[in-house]
Amino acid sequence: MKGKWIGTYWFSGNVPDILKDRQTEFELIVDNYSDSKISGSISDNVETGGTKGIGTFTGTVKGCKIRFIKKMPTRTSILPDGTRIEEEKPHRPIYYNGIINSETGLIQGTWKFKMGIGFIKGRLAFYPPTKGKWEMRRV
């Protein structure tokens, strides 16, 4: 598992039209892999719609299953009209689950944000649960 991985993620379900079918590229580097635990750094490609900054992730690998939580340093919110708001505070955690295909080396799965309440530019905001799919492979 250690090393550099590249992948894409996309939204599914009820999302603003601007997010439908958009594939965002990311790079994940597994620095630590011991006793089924993984951790490292992750960055999105901003040009393909990703969140700014270098984030961290922690998780587990058990058999062919992988789970991790992605934490990014910049909070990005996308309003229903497609307006993008970036704030210099931590993004909400993103929960990833996937299946490792040992024959192809491809990992595929789903990701989600949990429902929440917070503030966007000082105004109270409701964050609906959001989900999508992802895949990655080692470089």
MDAnalysis code that builds the backbone (N, CA, C; Angstrom):
import MDAnalysis as mda
import numpy as np

u = mda.Universe.empty(417, n_residues=139, atom_resindex=np.repeat(np.arange(139), 3), trajectory=True)
u.add_TopologyAttr("name", ["N", "CA", "C"] * 139)
u.add_TopologyAttr("resid", np.arange(1, 140))
u.add_TopologyAttr("resname", ["MET", "LYS", "GLY", "LYS", "TRP", "ILE", "GLY", "THR", "TYR", "TRP", "PHE", "SER", "GLY", "ASN", "VAL", "PRO", "ASP", "ILE", "LEU", "LYS", "ASP", "ARG", "GLN", "THR", "GLU", "PHE", "GLU", "LEU", "ILE", "VAL", "ASP", "ASN", "TYR", "SER", "ASP", "SER", "LYS", "ILE", "SER", "GLY", "SER", "ILE", "SER", "ASP", "ASN", "VAL", "GLU", "THR", "GLY", "GLY", "THR", "LYS", "GLY", "ILE", "GLY", "THR", "PHE", "THR", "GLY", "THR", "VAL", "LYS", "GLY", "CYS", "LYS", "ILE", "ARG", "PHE", "ILE", "LYS", "LYS", "MET", "PRO", "THR", "ARG", "THR", "SER", "ILE", "LEU", "PRO", "ASP", "GLY", "THR", "ARG", "ILE", "GLU", "GLU", "GLU", "LYS", "PRO", "HIS", "ARG", "PRO", "ILE", "TYR", "TYR", "ASN", "GLY", "ILE", "ILE", "ASN", "SER", "GLU", "THR", "GLY", "LEU", "ILE", "GLN", "GLY", "THR", "TRP", "LYS", "PHE", "LYS", "MET", "GLY", "ILE", "GLY", "PHE", "ILE", "LYS", "GLY", "ARG", "LEU", "ALA", "PHE", "TYR", "PRO", "PRO", "THR", "LYS", "GLY", "LYS", "TRP", "GLU", "MET", "ARG", "ARG", "VAL"])
u.atoms.positions = np.array([
    [0.811, -1.217, 0.000],
    [0.000, 0.000, 0.000],
    [0.844, 1.265, 0.000],
    [2.055, 1.196, 0.586],
    [2.863, 2.408, 0.654],
    [3.189, 2.902, -0.742],
    [3.233, 4.225, -0.869],
    [3.602, 4.823, -2.140],
    [2.573, 5.822, -2.640],
    [2.745, 6.198, -3.907],
    [1.920, 7.225, -4.546],
    [0.797, 6.574, -5.358],
    [-0.399, 7.115, -5.174],
    [-1.589, 6.645, -5.877],
    [-2.243, 7.847, -6.553],
    [-2.816, 7.645, -7.726],
    [-3.579, 8.716, -8.373],
    [-4.986, 8.199, -8.655],
    [-5.935, 9.112, -8.624],
    [-7.300, 8.690, -8.844],
    [-8.218, 9.829, -9.206],
    [-9.491, 9.502, -9.240],
    [-10.537, 10.484, -9.502],
    [-11.706, 10.212, -8.559],
    [-12.461, 11.274, -8.285],
    [-13.715, 11.113, -7.560],
    [-14.775, 11.943, -8.254],
    [-16.032, 11.560, -8.063],
    [-17.133, 12.279, -8.663],
    [-18.346, 12.163, -7.762],
    [-19.267, 13.091, -7.938],
    [-20.487, 13.138, -7.134],
    [-21.543, 12.218, -7.748],
    [-22.438, 11.713, -6.893],
    [-23.587, 10.958, -7.365],
    [-24.788, 11.387, -6.542],
    [-25.963, 11.085, -7.029],
    [-27.155, 11.462, -6.288],
    [-27.615, 12.860, -6.634],
    [-28.315, 13.486, -5.704],
    [-28.932, 14.788, -5.909],
    [-27.922, 15.906, -5.631],
    [-27.266, 16.385, -6.693],
    [-26.273, 17.452, -6.569],
    [-26.552, 18.523, -7.623],
    [-26.028, 19.741, -7.424],
    [-26.204, 20.777, -8.443],
    [-25.672, 20.312, -9.803],
    [-26.309, 20.776, -10.858],
    [-25.925, 20.373, -12.217],
    [-24.438, 20.566, -12.499],
    [-23.844, 21.609, -11.937],
    [-22.428, 21.895, -12.194],
    [-21.519, 20.766, -11.692],
    [-21.996, 19.973, -10.737],
    [-21.182, 18.890, -10.183],
    [-21.416, 17.543, -10.861],
    [-22.525, 17.401, -11.575],
    [-22.840, 16.128, -12.218],
    [-21.814, 15.812, -13.298],
    [-21.348, 14.600, -13.291],
    [-20.395, 14.090, -14.292],
    [-19.017, 14.749, -14.243],
    [-18.725, 15.575, -13.238],
    [-17.395, 16.185, -13.130],
    [-16.468, 15.225, -12.395],
    [-15.362, 14.892, -13.015],
    [-14.381, 14.005, -12.395],
    [-13.227, 14.852, -11.880],
    [-12.981, 14.765, -10.589],
    [-11.902, 15.514, -9.954],
    [-10.737, 14.568, -9.700],
    [-9.560, 14.976, -10.139],
    [-8.365, 14.156, -9.954],
    [-7.753, 14.418, -8.580],
    [-7.119, 13.384, -8.016],
    [-6.426, 13.554, -6.743],
    [-5.180, 12.674, -6.710],
    [-4.295, 13.018, -5.766],
    [-3.083, 12.236, -5.528],
    [-3.040, 11.895, -4.051],
    [-2.822, 10.627, -3.748],
    [-2.776, 10.156, -2.372],
    [-1.417, 9.491, -2.155],
    [-0.742, 9.846, -1.089],
    [0.553, 9.246, -0.772],
    [0.441, 8.536, 0.575],
    [0.596, 7.214, 0.540],
    [0.577, 6.424, 1.764],
    [1.994, 6.441, 2.336],
    [2.166, 7.160, 3.444],
    [3.471, 7.252, 4.116],
    [3.659, 6.135, 5.132],
    [2.562, 5.762, 5.789],
    [2.617, 4.759, 6.855],
    [1.611, 3.652, 6.585],
    [2.077, 2.405, 6.696],
    [1.204, 1.245, 6.558],
    [1.734, 0.172, 7.491],
    [1.038, -0.023, 8.609],
    [1.479, -0.973, 9.619],
    [0.272, -1.484, 10.397],
    [0.235, -2.781, 10.652],
    [-0.851, -3.377, 11.431],
    [-2.231, -2.978, 10.895],
    [-2.405, -3.036, 9.602],
    [-3.671, -2.717, 8.911],
    [-4.020, -1.238, 8.927],
    [-3.171, -0.390, 9.504],
    [-3.454, 1.049, 9.552],
    [-2.656, 1.785, 8.477],
    [-3.321, 2.764, 7.837],
    [-2.653, 3.582, 6.825],
    [-2.835, 5.054, 7.166],
    [-1.889, 5.855, 6.702],
    [-2.002, 7.306, 6.843],
    [-1.053, 7.959, 5.845],
    [-1.312, 9.224, 5.600],
    [-0.461, 9.955, 4.673],
    [-1.080, 11.279, 4.275],
    [-0.701, 11.732, 3.072],
    [-1.177, 13.023, 2.578],
    [-2.024, 12.821, 1.320],
    [-2.858, 13.812, 1.062],
    [-3.748, 13.755, -0.104],
    [-3.941, 15.168, -0.634],
    [-3.977, 15.290, -1.951],
    [-4.219, 16.593, -2.565],
    [-5.106, 16.419, -3.789],
    [-6.016, 17.362, -3.963],
    [-6.910, 17.387, -5.110],
    [-6.301, 18.256, -6.199],
    [-6.655, 17.991, -7.435],
    [-6.271, 18.847, -8.550],
    [-7.293, 19.980, -8.612],
    [-6.869, 21.191, -8.287],
    [-7.767, 22.343, -8.245],
    [-8.330, 22.637, -9.633],
    [-7.540, 22.395, -10.674],
    [-7.987, 22.673, -12.044],
    [-9.145, 21.779, -12.469],
    [-9.303, 20.612, -11.839],
    [-10.427, 19.732, -12.172],
    [-11.555, 19.848, -11.135],
    [-11.502, 20.895, -10.304],
    [-12.585, 21.159, -9.364],
    [-12.317, 20.768, -7.927],
    [-11.089, 20.395, -7.608],
    [-10.757, 19.936, -6.268],
    [-10.592, 21.043, -5.248],
    [-10.448, 20.628, -4.002],
    [-10.252, 21.529, -2.870],
    [-8.778, 21.901, -2.752],
    [-8.512, 23.174, -2.437],
    [-7.138, 23.650, -2.294],
    [-6.449, 23.046, -1.077],
    [-5.114, 22.933, -1.175],
    [-4.302, 22.542, -0.038],
    [-3.934, 21.075, -0.024],
    [-3.024, 20.753, 0.880],
    [-2.609, 19.369, 1.072],
    [-3.232, 18.885, 2.370],
    [-4.031, 17.831, 2.253],
    [-4.729, 17.285, 3.399],
    [-4.061, 16.037, 3.932],
    [-4.708, 15.440, 4.907],
    [-4.218, 14.199, 5.507],
    [-5.330, 13.159, 5.476],
    [-4.939, 11.898, 5.612],
    [-5.926, 10.843, 5.727],
    [-5.409, 9.795, 6.698],
    [-6.335, 9.122, 7.354],
    [-6.027, 7.984, 8.228],
    [-7.096, 6.936, 8.000],
    [-6.703, 5.666, 8.096],
    [-7.683, 4.628, 7.872],
    [-7.144, 3.239, 8.116],
    [-7.854, 2.260, 7.545],
    [-7.483, 0.857, 7.717],
    [-7.597, 0.102, 6.392],
    [-6.803, -0.963, 6.301],
    [-6.888, -1.912, 5.193],
    [-7.028, -3.282, 5.829],
    [-8.143, -3.944, 5.529],
    [-8.390, -5.281, 6.075],
    [-8.828, -6.175, 4.930],
    [-7.958, -7.117, 4.563],
    [-8.255, -7.970, 3.417],
    [-8.322, -7.123, 2.164],
    [-9.445, -7.198, 1.465],
    [-9.597, -6.409, 0.245],
    [-10.388, -5.117, 0.486],
    [-10.614, -4.758, 1.757],
    [-11.391, -3.563, 2.074],
    [-10.494, -2.445, 2.600],
    [-10.775, -1.223, 2.140],
    [-10.044, -0.047, 2.611],
    [-11.067, 0.985, 3.081],
    [-10.726, 1.652, 4.180],
    [-11.550, 2.730, 4.735],
    [-10.604, 3.827, 5.198],
    [-10.949, 5.073, 4.879],
    [-10.149, 6.174, 5.412],
    [-10.973, 7.449, 5.478],
    [-10.471, 8.376, 6.303],
    [-11.108, 9.678, 6.463],
    [-10.139, 10.725, 5.922],
    [-10.640, 11.527, 4.994],
    [-9.855, 12.591, 4.351],
    [-10.175, 13.909, 5.050],
    [-9.120, 14.652, 5.418],
    [-9.289, 15.959, 6.050],
    [-8.472, 16.984, 5.269],
    [-9.157, 17.982, 4.725],
    [-8.504, 19.020, 3.927],
    [-8.435, 20.324, 4.726],
    [-7.390, 21.143, 4.492],
    [-7.207, 22.362, 5.285],
    [-8.100, 23.537, 4.876],
    [-8.669, 23.490, 3.668],
    [-9.498, 24.591, 3.180],
    [-10.931, 24.108, 3.010],
    [-11.864, 24.799, 3.625],
    [-13.277, 24.424, 3.488],
    [-13.802, 24.980, 2.167],
    [-14.350, 24.089, 1.363],
    [-14.962, 24.479, 0.104],
    [-16.426, 24.094, 0.144],
    [-17.274, 25.066, -0.121],
    [-18.723, 24.818, -0.180],
    [-19.196, 25.216, -1.569],
    [-20.103, 24.425, -2.123],
    [-20.672, 24.732, -3.433],
    [-22.170, 24.894, -3.239],
    [-22.648, 26.094, -3.526],
    [-24.064, 26.400, -3.353],
    [-24.875, 25.795, -4.497],
    [-26.192, 25.650, -4.320],
    [-27.025, 25.050, -5.373],
    [-26.898, 25.736, -6.734],
    [-26.593, 27.045, -6.746],
    [-26.441, 27.740, -8.033],
    [-25.048, 27.562, -8.635],
    [-24.172, 26.771, -7.957],
    [-22.839, 26.517, -8.474],
    [-21.773, 27.445, -7.918],
    [-22.162, 28.452, -7.131],
    [-21.187, 29.361, -6.535],
    [-20.271, 28.580, -5.601],
    [-18.973, 28.803, -5.740],
    [-17.964, 28.107, -4.947],
    [-17.432, 29.066, -3.885],
    [-17.468, 28.647, -2.620],
    [-16.977, 29.482, -1.514],
    [-15.848, 28.734, -0.821],
    [-14.682, 29.376, -0.726],
    [-13.532, 28.780, -0.048],
    [-13.221, 29.596, 1.187],
    [-13.000, 28.895, 2.307],
    [-12.682, 29.560, 3.569],
    [-11.452, 28.909, 4.175],
    [-10.622, 29.703, 4.802],
    [-9.378, 29.204, 5.407],
    [-9.657, 28.596, 6.775],
    [-10.430, 27.533, 6.773],
    [-10.687, 26.733, 7.966],
    [-10.871, 25.297, 7.499],
    [-10.719, 24.333, 8.390],
    [-10.770, 22.926, 7.962],
    [-12.086, 22.532, 7.287],
    [-11.955, 21.739, 6.252],
    [-13.099, 21.179, 5.529],
    [-13.757, 20.105, 6.400],
    [-15.019, 19.831, 6.167],
    [-15.685, 18.728, 6.866],
    [-15.003, 17.416, 6.489],
    [-14.918, 16.441, 7.394],
    [-14.302, 15.151, 7.072],
    [-15.072, 14.450, 5.943],
    [-14.321, 13.737, 5.105],
    [-14.904, 12.977, 4.004],
    [-14.565, 11.514, 4.256],
    [-15.580, 10.666, 4.230],
    [-15.437, 9.249, 4.580],
    [-15.395, 8.396, 3.315],
    [-14.291, 7.668, 3.127],
    [-14.083, 6.834, 1.948],
    [-14.133, 5.355, 2.334],
    [-14.782, 4.547, 1.504],
    [-14.796, 3.087, 1.621],
    [-14.499, 2.528, 0.240],
    [-13.733, 1.439, 0.181],
    [-13.442, 0.871, -1.124],
    [-13.054, -0.588, -1.069],
    [-12.951, -1.153, -2.266],
    [-12.557, -2.544, -2.456],
    [-11.287, -2.559, -3.311],
    [-10.303, -3.309, -2.854],
    [-9.026, -3.437, -3.558],
    [-9.095, -4.656, -4.475],
    [-8.867, -4.440, -5.762],
    [-8.811, -5.543, -6.715],
    [-7.344, -5.929, -6.871],
    [-6.942, -7.035, -6.272],
    [-5.528, -7.425, -6.281],
    [-5.044, -7.823, -7.680],
    [-5.952, -8.226, -8.567],
    [-5.550, -8.607, -9.926],
    [-5.250, -7.397, -10.798],
    [-6.078, -6.343, -10.711],
    [-5.898, -5.168, -11.561],
    [-5.127, -4.040, -10.871],
    [-5.059, -4.085, -9.526],
    [-4.412, -3.009, -8.777],
    [-5.305, -1.791, -8.593],
    [-6.540, -1.870, -9.066],
    [-7.478, -0.760, -8.968],
    [-8.261, -0.842, -7.656],
    [-8.431, 0.310, -7.021],
    [-9.270, 0.411, -5.826],
    [-10.460, 1.276, -6.209],
    [-11.668, 0.793, -5.925],
    [-12.889, 1.534, -6.245],
    [-13.804, 1.540, -5.038],
    [-14.584, 2.628, -4.915],
    [-15.498, 2.675, -3.788],
    [-16.397, 3.883, -3.786],
    [-16.884, 4.208, -2.597],
    [-17.792, 5.332, -2.405],
    [-17.216, 6.283, -1.353],
    [-17.655, 7.529, -1.392],
    [-17.276, 8.506, -0.376],
    [-18.549, 9.247, 0.037],
    [-18.480, 9.895, 1.226],
    [-19.634, 10.672, 1.678],
    [-19.227, 11.742, 2.675],
    [-20.040, 12.793, 2.700],
    [-20.045, 13.784, 3.769],
    [-21.266, 13.460, 4.599],
    [-21.146, 13.580, 5.888],
    [-22.318, 13.412, 6.744],
    [-23.086, 14.730, 6.809],
    [-24.361, 14.652, 7.136],
    [-25.184, 15.837, 7.300],
    [-24.614, 16.686, 8.435],
    [-24.733, 18.003, 8.302],
    [-24.211, 18.853, 9.361],
    [-24.767, 20.263, 9.305],
    [-24.451, 21.003, 10.330],
    [-24.816, 22.415, 10.415],
    [-23.535, 23.177, 10.699],
    [-23.363, 24.296, 10.049],
    [-22.159, 25.090, 10.249],
    [-22.394, 26.515, 9.779],
    [-21.309, 27.179, 9.457],
    [-21.388, 28.564, 8.993],
    [-20.621, 28.706, 7.692],
    [-21.183, 29.462, 6.760],
    [-20.502, 29.836, 5.522],
    [-20.450, 31.349, 5.511],
    [-19.245, 31.889, 5.560],
    [-19.044, 33.344, 5.599],
    [-19.871, 33.993, 6.704],
    [-19.900, 33.350, 7.889],
    [-20.578, 33.911, 9.050],
    [-22.080, 33.679, 9.111],
    [-22.635, 33.003, 8.107],
    [-24.076, 32.747, 8.095],
    [-24.345, 31.273, 8.342],
    [-25.373, 30.997, 9.131],
    [-25.748, 29.625, 9.445],
    [-26.079, 28.866, 8.157],
    [-25.557, 27.646, 8.053],
    [-25.765, 26.848, 6.844],
    [-26.064, 25.404, 7.215],
    [-26.908, 24.770, 6.423],
    [-27.212, 23.352, 6.558],
    [-26.423, 22.621, 5.477],
    [-25.660, 21.628, 5.894],
    [-24.900, 20.821, 4.942],
    [-25.641, 19.502, 4.744],
    [-26.219, 19.294, 3.559],
    [-26.910, 18.022, 3.338],
    [-25.904, 16.886, 3.213],
    [-26.340, 15.665, 3.482],
    [-25.428, 14.539, 3.241],
    [-25.139, 14.480, 1.743],
    [-23.903, 14.242, 1.395],
    [-23.473, 14.218, -0.001],
    [-22.657, 12.967, -0.215],
    [-22.732, 12.411, -1.419],
    [-22.003, 11.179, -1.670],
    [-21.491, 11.132, -3.102],
    [-20.622, 10.157, -3.321],
    [-20.089, 9.973, -4.659],
    [-19.302, 8.681, -4.754],
    [-18.574, 8.552, -5.852],
    [-17.759, 7.370, -6.098],
    [-16.322, 7.797, -6.381],
    [-15.413, 6.857, -6.256],
    [-14.000, 7.157, -6.476],
    [-13.270, 5.906, -6.923],
    [-12.075, 6.138, -7.489],
    [-11.179, 5.038, -7.821],
    [-9.759, 5.559, -7.869],
    [-8.789, 4.666, -7.639],
    [-7.386, 5.056, -7.703],
    [-6.532, 3.823, -7.984],
    [-5.322, 4.122, -8.472],
    [-4.345, 3.049, -8.687],
    [-2.946, 3.574, -8.374],
    [-2.054, 2.658, -8.022],
    [-0.686, 3.031, -7.661],
    [0.064, 3.488, -8.908],
    [0.893, 4.501, -8.729],
    [1.706, 5.017, -9.832],
    [3.060, 4.337, -9.834],
])
